């Protein structure tokens, strides 16, 4: 404790409130504003979202190309599949009419769900970064 009678020592000061003239923290910019203004940080987040969507689209496209592109290859390499009939319907027609469409619907549903999941994760990251 300082003694007010000793020279050179500061006097005690009683603090009754917080400093109102202290410098405050700079303006906190919300991440949505960064994205809207296309700043460097916003571009990083948006490019990450776009990359995830592109990976998903490429995976679904590759699955479709291999699945549908493999059918003519199967019919070419295995001649018995070209002439095989199930009932009175040729196997290639049966595969193209009955199997392809339900598989395409399942793949489309998978794509939509995964795309929504990616967007929900992006929104969650944005919401966590907001003040």
N, C-alpha and C positions, 0 to 999 in steps of 0.2 A: 504494500500500500504506500502511496506517496504522501508525504507530509507537506501540507501547504506552507509550512513555515520555513522549509528548506529551499533555498534558491536553486534554480536550474531544473527542478523537477516539475513535471506537468501536474496541474491540479486535476483532481478527480472530476469526472463529468458523469452526470446521471443521464442515462439513455431512457427516454420515455416513449419513443415510437420508432418505427422503421424509417430509414432514409427515403424520403420521397423524391429526392433529386438524383438518386443513383441511376446509372445507365441501365436500361432494361435490355433484355435479350432481343436480338434482331427479329425482324418479321419472319415468322415461320410460314413458309409457303406450303400449302397443301399439295400433295402429290397429284391430285386431279388437275390442279392449276399447272403443274409442271408438264403434264401430258397435253393439256389443252394448248399451251404455249409452245409445244414441241421443243422444249429445252433438251439439253443433253441427257439429263436424268430421265425425263419423260420418254425420250427416244429409246433409252435402254430398256425400260419396262415394256414399251409397246413392241420393240423388236423381239423381246423374249416371248411375248404372247404370240406374235406372228410366227416365230420359229417353232413353237410348240404346235400351233395349228397346222403349219406346213408339214411337220413330221407326221402328224396324225393323217393328214390327207394323202401323203406319199405312201404311208403304210397301207391304207385302205385301197388306194389305187393299185399298188403292187399286188395285193391279195386278189383284187378283181382281175388284173391282167394275167396273173398266174392261173387263177381258177378258170376264167373264160378262155384264155389263150391256150390252156392245156387241153381243153376238150378237143379241138381239131387235131392237135398233136396226138392225143390218145387214139382218135379214130383213124389217123394216118398210120401210126405205128402198130396198132393192133387191128388187123383187118377183120377179125371176127366181130368186133363191136359194130362195124358198119352194116353187117348183114343180120345181126341178131335181132329177133323180134320177141317182144314180151306181149303175149296175147296176139293182137293183130297190129300192134304199134311198134315201129322200128325203135331200137334203143336210143339212137341219137335224138330222135324227135321227143322221146319220152324224157330224156335228160334235159333237153332244152326247154321243154314245156312245163315239166313238173318240178325239177330240182333247182334250176337256175333262179327262178323268181323268189321262192322262199329264202334261199341263201342270200340273194340280193337284198331282201327286206331285212334280214337279220344283220347284215353288214351295215346297211343304212342306219338301222336303229343303234348299233354299236357306235357308229361315227357321230351321230347326234348326241348320244349320252356322253361320250368322251369329250366332245367339243364343249358341251355345257359344263362338264367338270373342269376343264381347263379355264374356261371363262369365270367360273365360280372361284377357283383358286386365285386367279388374277384379281378379282374383286375383293377377296379376303385380304390379299397383300396390300391392296390400295387402302382398304379400310383400316388396317393395322397401322399404316404409315400416316394416317390423318391425325391432326392434333385433337 
